[in-house]
Amino acid sequence: MSVFRGKKILLGITAGIAAYKTASLVRLFIKLDAEVKVIMTPASKDFITPLTLSTLSKNPVNSAFYAKEDENEMWNNHVELGLWADYMLIAPATANTLSKMANGTCNNLLLATYLSAKCPVYFAPAMDLDMYIHPSTKESLNKLQSFGNIMIPATSGELASGLVGEGRMAEPQDIVTFIEKDILNKLPLRGKKLLLTTGPTYEAIDPVRFIGNHSSGKMGFAIANVAANLGAEVFLICGPSHQQIQHNLVHRIDVVSAEEMYTAAHKYFKDVDIAILAAAVADYRPKNVATSKIKKKDSTLDIALEPTKDILASLGKIKENQFLVGFALETNNELENAKSKLERKNLDAIVLNSLQDKGAGFASNTNKITFIDKTLAEKPFELKSKAAVAVDIINEILNRISL
């Protein structure tokens, strides 16, 4: 899955001949499942039409605060645009625009939006050789990078003037690759491995029937998605579940029983940095599994049960540098039981759910948790979507580990 999937990219286009390449740039971002909005300086329309870019981006193109010829035209809010974006890219970035950005000049919609942006800002310089090496341009480039903006270096090649040298805007595919690598390298879980268990386990009674529970696996899949989006390689050990995930950093390992989950968890645990055990593992299984379907004969059926292996406790006994997180689904004495579980099983943290809380628990799309760390410090959260809860859980872990 691309790092751009679902991301909002604001593309600023200035008046350089390289503006014609921005059509390809927009297409590349769209193909990578990003949402793109375009802001053009008025003069950039001489090089590429707003119609082309609006058609490719499937969004209106903005170039002015409002259309003077239309008295009913709404104000284009530069602050709103700046807050909308996950990433802003100015390409081509001419010497004129670079100077204005460096000195806080704000005389068009693009510059006003740039000054309002709270997201990472990338810029791809494009100009003739003599302009690119001029001391004033070098000063602008250095100043902008000192502000935290990220420069996509110009390349050498044939320029519009006919000269050959530095100043040519990087090609669209190279711009996309540069940003992608920069994003990946800055992800907080880049290079980390995470083990995650989720879903229920099914313990066979006979070839047809089983002991199970109502866990859907939604919470675990949400955590896997958040962790992978932050750069972690995730080993997702999943009991029977209809949930799906498509991410090139998530390796799904399907299991059925608690014994299979135990084996898989121990296989991967030694090589991971973080382990989150969110699965609802059966505590007991039938002592004897019938080899054929049990026929209904009597009014009652007695099934002898035996304990399953405690996966969480077993990992707690052998953990070295791993950050181990458990889940506790409780119905009474919630905090007391969760803290006891945390200490008994040698965990670094535990996530408490209570079935007493409306909207929390199995199968729902929401959850309400309390995060408790090994100091027994509690951090309760409000009822949220499981996707938002997953972000909270990962953030709490990040706050407690050394990367």
DRENDO-604208 format. One record per residue: x, y, z of N, C-alpha, C in turn; residue in three letters. Coordinates in steps of 0.001 Angstrom, whole numbers, plus 500000, padded with zeros to 6 digits. Layout:
REM DRENDO-604208
XYZXYZXYZALA/...
***
This chain:
REM DRENDO-604208
500834498809500000500000500000500000500868501240500000MET/500512502217499189501286503449499087501141504299500345SER/502220505010500697502143505936501829501220507107501519VAL/500866507274500241499998508382499856498513508015499924PHE/498212506764500145496810506344500126496003507093501187ARG/494951507771500726494095508519501635494661509841502085GLY/495867510196501646496485511450502062496013512606501176LYS/496039513796501760495597514999501060496818515816500657LYS/496984515977499364498156516672498844497726517966498174ILE/498334519059498602498070520376498037499242520741497134LEU/498963520848495848500002521138494872499936522599494467LEU/501024523331494720501124524723494311501944524832493045GLY/501404525507492037502076525617490741502382527075490461ILE/503646527350490145504054528723489847504439528844488372THR/504754530081487955504868530392486527506246530064485963ALA/506500528772485792507704528315485117507315527357484009GLY/508172527228483013507854526352481890507631524916482336ILE/508283524521483440508121523155483948506716522888484468ALA/505869523931484518504490523732484975503750522711484124ALA/504176522542482870503476521581482007503598520149482548TYR/504628519893483351504836518553483902503888518236485055LYS/503209519255485557502370519019486736501140518175486430THR/500757518101485158499658517202484796500048515762485130ALA/501266515375484773501755514030485092501898513838486598SER/502289514894487290502455514832488742501122514548489423LEU/500084515259488998498758515035489562498302513601489308VAL/498487513127488092498081511760487751498783510730488621ARG/500071510920488861500820509976489689500274509919491111LEU/499984511072491701499435511089493059498050510430493104PHE/497231510697492101495892510093492049495997508577491934ILE/496922508104491106497112506658490955497539506000492258LYS/498200506774493116498634506262494413497583506490495500LEU/496357506784495051495187506906495948495241508106496871ASP/495947509160496436495930510414497199494799511299496689ALA/494384512235497529493446513274497104494264514530496830GLU/494036515145495690494869516271495272494023517516495035VAL/494479518630495579493929519935495247495070520804494719LYS/494731521690493776495747522490493103495489523976493330VAL/496567524691493649496534526153493679497537526646492642ILE/497111527539491770497989528093490739498194529581490980MET/499408530060490725499563531508490662498911531973489362THR/498408533192489315497737533653488086498598533494486834PRO/499898533787486934500765533715485754501032532281485311ALA/500853531299486204501134529911485820500120529384484807SER/498974530069484697497961529641483732498436529818482290LYS/499513530576482095500071530727480749500780529457480295ASP/501073528561481242501854527369480914501025526081480929PHE/499948526053481717499055524896481769497686525379482217ILE/496632524776481699495293525303481981494716524719483267THR/493959525515483992493250524993485159492304523846484798PRO/491725523895483592490805522833483172491503521474483164LEU/492720521438482657493478520179482638493676519646484048THR/494089520523484943494407520094486307493171519754487123LEU/492080520466486900490845520152487626490274518823487141SER/490431518547485842489946517272485301490731516107485881THR/492041516260485946492888515181486468492748514992487976LEU/492624516102488697492551516022490161491144515761490673SER/490148516018489793488732515881490179488349516860491287LYS/489067517970491336488770519048492273488919520383491557ASN/488156521394491974488340522719491376489749523241491630PRO/490265524016490686491580524638490835491392526072491313VAL/492134526446492345492062527807492886493291528606492463ASN/493078529876492141494231530720491802494097532129492359SER/492932532458492889492723533797493447491845533674494682ALA/491831534722495498491002534696496700489519534659496347PHE/489164535275495233487798535189494727487821535634493271TYR/486781535257492534486680535632491121485997536988491018ALA/486748537984490581486212539348490536485024539483489594LYS/484992538648488575483909538767487602482607538135488087GLU/482663537414489185481467536745489698481169537274491092ASP/480149538101491204479858538726492509479334537719493523GLU/478929536545493039478438535503493951479521534494494338ASN/480722534688493806481816533754494075482198533778495556GLU/482395532594496106482787532503497515484283532766497678MET/484648533253498827486037533492499190486776532159499290TRP/487946532051498656488786530865498786489646531032500037ASN/489334530246501023489952530404502341491339529749502370ASN/492397530568502384493751530037502375494077529277503657HIS/493505529706504777493744529013506038493138527612505984VAL/491931527526505468491253526235505347492034525288504432GLU/492529525821503320493320525001502404494604524511503073LEU/495261525400503802496492525023504484496279523956505538GLY/495149524011506239494838523026507268494361521710506675LEU/493791521780505471493267520577504806494382519599504465TRP/495532520111504065496580519275503472497355518460504498ALA/497682517213504114498657516414504856500073516756504406ASP/500202517092503122501488517493502557501234518583501520TYR/502146519553501465502069520592500442503320520498499574MET/503121520603498267504218520551497312504116521751496382LEU/505181522508496272505235523627495329506181523242494201ILE/505605523032493028506377522560491870505692523005490583ALA/506377523702489726507731524207489916507752525384490890PRO/508866525533491575509064526683492464510057527618491775ALA/509562528716491267510425529662490540511247530504491515THR/512266531171490981513100532049491807512258533129492463ALA/511296533645491731510412534690492252509624534192493456ASN/509004533016493310508202532470494405509077532062495584THR/510243531487495303511147531106496392511544532317497231LEU/511819533435496565512193534653497283511044535143498155SER/509832535114497606508660535546498379508419534629499574LYS/508542533303499365508362532357500464509388532608501569MET/510628532854501179511705533041502151511545534319502951ALA/510908535322502355510804536625503009509405536973503490ASN/508489536019503393507148536231503929506272537138503096GLY/506639537357501850505781538151500958504522537351500667THR/503387538026500706502110537308500614501178538068499681CYS/501402537940498385500597538725497449499777537877496489ASN/499599536571496819498664535751496049498169534601496922ASN/497197533867496422496571532800497203497569531703497562LEU/498445531352496632499414530298496894500322530656498062LEU/500854531873498079501752532283499156501019532402500484LEU/499787532887500453498998532972501686498740531579502259ALA/498474530612501370498242529238501808499522528633502361THR/500633528884501691501931528392502182502199528896503597TYR/501960530158503850502211530730505174501236530206506225LEU/500108529631505771499104529090506691499261527599506915SER/500051526937506089500144525472506133500775524984507429ALA/500192523940507993500732523307509199501404521971508876LYS/501332521564507622501861520271507203503284520405506663CYS/503984519293506431505294519369505762505151520005504386PRO/506101520865504032506073521553502734507316521152501934VAL/507080520627500746508146520276499810508153521300498680TYR/509325521580498147509379522475496991510437521989496009PHE/510101522115494725510973521645493648511388522839492799ALA/512588523386493017513036524560492257513114524265490758PRO/512829525306489962512929525193488505513206526578487943ALA/514351526718487295514719528019486704515951527823485837MET/516376528886485173517557528790484333518821528724485180ASP/519902528264484557521161528013485252521668529225486030LEU/521732530378485369522284531562486030521432531999487210ASP/520119531833487086519223532169488190519420531201489361MET/519607529921489040519717528900490080520979529083490915TYR/522066529517490268523327529650491016523540531054491577ILE/522578531944491339522721533307491845522704533304493374HIS/523526534132494008523575534165495482522218534408496141PRO/521376535232495538520069535502496150519198534251496154SER/519295533433495080518538532181495034519071531200496069THR/520391531102496154520987530214497153520564530613498564LYS/520486531921498786520050532406500096518603531995500364GLU/517753532120499353516346531708499510516242530215499808SER/516987529398499082516945527948499283517389527576500695LEU/518469528179501148518969527885502494517988528343503572ASN/517410529498503354516472530053504329515229529176504450LYS/514718528753503305513510527921503317513764526591504013LEU/514922526011503784515241524744504451515451524943505951GLN/515953526105506338516110526386507769514762526515508457SER/513705526838507673512350526917508212511734525526508387PHE/512403524507507853511859523149507927511250522665506634GLY/511234523499505605510745523054504305511746522071503690ASN/511263521190502841512114520152502269512299520415500782ILE/513563520581500362513855520863498965514055519573498182MET/513407519499497028513637518422496076514613518982495051ILE/515870518603495113516903519287494322516611519299492824PRO/516965520415492217516886520497490762517967519607490163ALA/517745519192488930518711518330488251519416519102487145THR/520404518485486558521109519077485420520518518537484124SER/520513519386483113519989518962481818519766520155480927GLY/519117519917479816518819521006478895517700521867479459GLU/517937523179479471516985524130480039516220524838478927LEU/515158525524479320514315526194478324515100527230477514ALA/516120527799478113516931528812477432517820528214476349SER/517973526900476381518894526240475481520209525907476140GLY/520448526492477312521656526166478063521523524774478686LEU/522642524199479038522652522915479714523310523109481071VAL/522623522701482125523186522862483461522135522632484532GLY/522449523042485758521556522838486900520397523828486851GLU/519242523387487359518074524250487400516828523598486855GLY/516983522440486259515858521708485684515044521054486808ARG/513731521239486805512902520630487836512988519109487754MET/513045518466488901513058517002488941511836516458488206ALA/511993515307487589510885514704486847509771514282487812GLU/508506514287487344507376513961488227507551512661489011PRO/507989511588488345508163510323489060509243510439490125GLN/510294511188489842511365511370490825510894512208492009ASP/510014513176491747509449513986492832508620513105493756ILE/507765512277493179506920511385493973507781510421494784VAL/508801509854494151509693508914494845510445509602495978THR/510909510821495731511628511580496767510737511787497990PHE/509503512246497765508591512505498883508262511209499614ILE/508018510150498848507685508860499442508804508371500353GLU/510051508447499883511187508008500696511350508889501927LYS/511132510179501762511271511097502893510231510786503963ASP/509003510519503533507937510182504480508277508884505207ILE/508686507872504446508995506574505045510133506673506057LEU/511157507422505712512318507535506594512003508248507905ASN/510927509033507900510569509793509099509466509124509922LYS/508964507984509455507899507315510200508453506786511528LEU/507741506991512635508286506652513959508522505167514183PRO/507823504300513438508016502860513615508780502228512455LEU/509408503070511642510208502580510519511297501640511032ARG/511366500431510466512384499467510867512015498638512086GLY/510858498905512702510418498144513868509508496994513437LYS/509515495941514234508646494790513981507635494666515114LYS/506397494389514735505310494340515722504519493051515551LEU/504327492346516645503478491152516684502113491557517219LEU/501062491113516551499710491474516968498806490261516828LEU/498094489906517897497089488849517809495707489493517857THR/494777488906517131493430489480517097492408488410516764THR/491141488757516960490055487829516658489823486827517771GLY/488896485897517564488622484856518557489485483626518291PRO/489383482638519148489860481296518796488657480363518871THR/488676479340518047487618478327518043488218477011518536TYR/487608476445519573488081475193520158487094474088519816GLU/487546473129519029486650472115518462486042471206519527ALA/484729470964519367484028469948520156483967468654519352ILE/483622468818518083483607467726517113483886468354515752ASP/483820467654514653484134468261513360483196469395512948PRO/482068469558513635481074470562513265481015471713514265VAL/481099471416515530480843472402516578482141472856517248ARG/482044474026517873483225474559518561482795475463519701PHE/483737475747520599483577476767521628484269478020521114ILE/483574479142521108484167480383520617483588481582521326GLY/483784482750520755483224483975521322482872484936520194ASN/482390486117520563481870487061519578482902488041519033HIS/484170487840519316485185488785518836485212488828517309SER/485235490045516762485262490218515304486677490447514779SER/487580490864515658488933491200515222489086492644514759GLY/488012493440514805488056494810514284489110495665514982LYS/489214495531516298490160496364517039491597496034516621MET/491897494748516527493238494350516146493607494775514737GLY/492657494667513820492933495081512440493167496587512365PHE/492433497340513164492639498791513197494031499129513717ALA/494478498416514745495826498644515287496870498282514247ILE/496680497167513555497628496738512526497769497800511446ALA/496655498374511039496675499385509985497432500635510432ASN/497181501083511660497865502278512182499362502019512301VAL/499734500871512853501156500561513042501879500468511700ALA/501260499827510721501884499700509404502018501057508729ALA/501009501902508889501084503243508297502186504088508933ASN/502607503711510135503712504413510799505051503725510546LEU/505057502732509642506303502132509213506637500784509794GLY/505819500263510711506137498985511346505846497819510406ALA/506680496795510490506372495519509839505541494719510830GLU/504315494383510442503353493799511378503113492331511053VAL/503256491482512072502903490075511955501554489901512658PHE/500509489803511862499133489796512363498645488354512466LEU/498605487832513687498129486470513923496641486553514217ILE/495856486000513320494421486261513346493614484980513492CYS/492756484960514508491784483889514621490700484067513573GLY/489711483182513514488681483255512478487992484628512451PRO/488101485319511330487575486684511221487304487009509764SER/486260487809509538485940488263508185486648489570507850HIS/487395490126508782488075491392508524489179491205507483GLN/489409492273506705490430492227505662491377493418505822GLN/492608493232505384493572494324505389494506494138504203ILE/494806495231503531495741495193502409496826496233502665GLN/497970495755503055499099496644503323500356495815503152HIS/501321496339502403502504495535502121503398495321503337ASN/503111495993504444503885495788505673503174494878506668LEU/501981494388506308501229493510507208501268492080506669VAL/501773491163507496501815489746507139500744489039507978HIS/499731488534507322498625487897508042498896486412508198ARG/498773485937509438498940484513509739497623484032510332ILE/496883483236509594495572482775510049495705481524510904ASP/495019481525512045494976480368512934493527480137513339VAL/493286479019513984491926478707514441491882478567515963VAL/492726477715516507492643477392517926493642478181518754SER/493465478132520065494396478775520989495787478145520867ALA/495839476834520664497128476151520516497877476654519284GLU/497152476841518179497777477356516960498250478797517156GLU/497459479597517877497851480979518134499072481025519050MET/499115480142520026500265480049520937501534479750520140TYR/501461478776519262502632478374518472503102479511517574THR/502155480163516903502506481262515999503094482442516767ALA/502506482774517916503000483905518705504433483662519163ALA/504726482446519598506083482136520055507070482098518887HIS/506597481769517706507469481738516530508003483133516200LYS/507145484146516314507525485495515890507999486392517031TYR/507654486062518262507881486979519384509341487358519567PHE/510244486406519409511661486662519707512272487718518793LYS/511674487941517635512263488866516660511569490231516599ASP/510566490461517450509813491716517352510237492698518436VAL/509870493959518197510146495023519168508939495284520062ASP/507753495085519512506501495352520226505560494182519998ILE/504848493773521029503828492736520885502535493232521534ALA/501465493192520784500150493613521294499212492426521146ILE/498765491889522254497907490709522214496465491125522462LEU/495759491355521347494383491831521414493364490725521168ALA/493829489506520903492906488413520595492094488014521822ALA/490878487551521570490024487007522630490202485492522626ALA/491230485047523328491601483627523305490734482850524283VAL/490251481692523840489456480839524729490294480388525909ALA/489725480465527099490447480043528305490402478522528481ASP/489377477896527883489225476438528016488919475823526661TYR/489245474540526550488930473785525337488429472404525753ARG/487679471727524895487236470374525222488432469438525451PRO/488349468654526504489445467738526828489559466638525785LYS/488418466222525289488397465182524256487548465671523094ASN/488127465673521903487416466136520710486892464919519960VAL/485594464908519730484982463788519010485456463770517558ALA/485691462593517041486163462472515662485032462525514648THR/483798462355515111482631462471514233481568463299514950SER/480615463767514196479588464646514760478839463951515898LYS/478737464652517024478013464114518178476518464145517892ILE/475887463007517993474445462913517738473650463289518983LYS/472504463906518732471640464294519841470914463067520367LYS/471245462689521614470628461494522205469878461821523484LYS/470523462594524340469949462900525647469562464363525736ASP/468879464742526787468453466128526977469608467017527401SER/470682466412527884471860467185528290473110466580527666THR/474166467432527586475453466975527071476534467547527972LEU/477321466695528547478416467129529407479722467082528629ASP/480453468202528648481734468270527960482808468628528971ILE/483777467774529136484890468046530048485840469045529386ALA/486214470086530120487081471127529592488417471137530317LEU/489441471598529597490760471779530189491288473154529803GLU/492167473735530604492668475078530291493509475082529005PRO/493404476170528275494313476386527153495596477026527689THR/496627477023526882497872477671527294497673479178527343LYS/498228479813528354498125481266528510499213481923527665ASP/498827482417526500499797482975525557500479484208526141ILE/499677485101526704500211486355527225501202486123528358LEU/500821485263529301501711484973530434503000484296529970ALA/502883483419528984504070482703528507505052483653527836SER/504539484664527123505421485650526502506017486581527551LEU/505221486877528585505729487713529668506911487084530383GLY/506935485751530439508025485051531114509325485095530317LYS/509215485163528991510434485078528175510828486411527530ILE/510042487455527776510336488728527106511660489298527605LYS/512358489938526670513637490568526985513506492076526803GLU/513638492529525556513498493964525294512180494323524624ASN/511325493346524413510052493623523767509133494439524685GLN/508340495304524073507308496037524813506027495235524641PHE/505561494648525728504453493690525677503174494323526230LEU/502132494305525393500846494918525741499750493859525695VAL/498956493803526753497815492900526778496514493657526744GLY/495431492909526583494084493474526631493318492806527765PHE/492456493563528406491604493006529454490166493435529186ALA/489319492469528919487882492735528758487202492297530049LEU/486695493263530801486162492976532128484694493363532234GLU/484017492743533193482612493079533454482407493618534860THR/483363493402535757483286493969537109484699494108537691ASN/484831494982538688486147495280539275487194495489538181ASN/486821496316537195487610496422535971489064496828536209GLU/489270497959536865490625498463537068491450497504537921LEU/490856496993538975491566496070539868492004494814539116GLU/491105494250538327491422493028537587492473493287536498ASN/492357494421535826493311494740534757494714494939535321ALA/494814495664536433496131495903537034496747494607537559LYS/495904493747538080496392492452538553496947491624537392SER/496238491660536284496674490918535091498000491475534572LYS/498122492789534576499348493447534105500557492977534918LEU/500405492926536239501530492559537105501814491063537059GLU/500750490244537074500941488789537086501614488287535818ARG/501325488938534699501810488434533413503012489208532890LYS/503574490068533750504816490784533416504658491611532137ASN/503618492421532089503347493245530918503943494640531098LEU/504112495314530003504533496715530040503338497647530033ASP/502210497159529544500979497951529540499801497029529277ALA/498622497512529637497404496759529360496308497731528929ILE/495490497284528010494367498085527504493092497491528076VAL/492391498289528852491182497825529532489936498211528752LEU/489102497201528482487737497417527991486771496967529069ASN/485640497622529156484591497168530063483309496935529282SER/482730495775529448481452495508528793480319496307529429LEU/480624496994530537479627497869531152479478499170530368GLN/480468499497529535480441500741528771479695500533527462ASP/478655501314527250477883501213526022478759501598524833LYS/478731500768523788479514501045522587480890500423522598GLY/481250499737523696482557499079523781482364497576523662ALA/483469496883523354483411495425523327483355494843521938GLY/482874493592521854482921492817520619482021493378519517PHE/482508493229518282481727493411517049481352494849516721ALA/481358495759517689480954497138517403482072497876516674SER/481722499040516119482712499867515418483360500901516339ASN/482941500904517602483488501858518570484097501106519749THR/484831501839520552485424501241521743485728502339522749ASN/485808501969523993486166502887525066487203502179525929LYS/488371502777526054489474502082526727490082502930527841ILE/490810502231528697491734502865529632493084502216529415THR/494099503033529171495464502530528970496196502599530303PHE/496742501463530732497439501381532014498855500875531759ILE/499867501613532240501245501163532024501780500467533273ASP/503031500034533220503580499214534301503791499974535601LYS/503703501317535567503734502087536809502347502155537434THR/501374501531536756499954501518537129499282502865536918LEU/499938503735536132499312505005535758498185504719534772ALA/497040505348535009495854505113534180495600506313533265GLU/495228506037532010494829507094531099493541506679530397LYS/492402507181530871491129506816530241490867507651528993PRO/490145507064528042489764507751526814488253507694526654PHE/487733508663525933486297508689525639485955507625524594GLU/484680507369524437484191506460523399484578507015522028LEU/485224506191521213485674506614519887485504505467518899LYS/485701505767517626485758504707516631486984503846516918SER/486925502591516515488064501709516768489305502175516015LYS/489113502833514875490265503391514146490941504468514984ALA/490146505325515642490714506383516491491327505796517756ALA/490703504751518307491255504091519491492612503474519168VAL/492738502909517967494014502317517548495120503360517539ALA/494813504556517078495785505652517081496193505978518511VAL/495216506036519422495524506329520828496453505267521421ASP/496166504003521134496964502916521693498414502994521195ILE/498579503170519892499930503245519324500664504478519860ILE/499965505597519976500611506804520512501074506601521952ASN/500262505923522755500659505661524145501884504753524203GLU/501962503799523306503145502932523254504372503734522827ILE/504204504571521786505316505383521310505858506302522405LEU/504978506773523262505402507657524350506226506947525414ASN/506226505600525344506880504833526419508043503973525941ARG/508349504031524673509459503204524190510557504089523618ILE/511764503559523617512910504257523028513076503751521605SER/512931504668520654513021504278519244514454504371518751LEU/
***
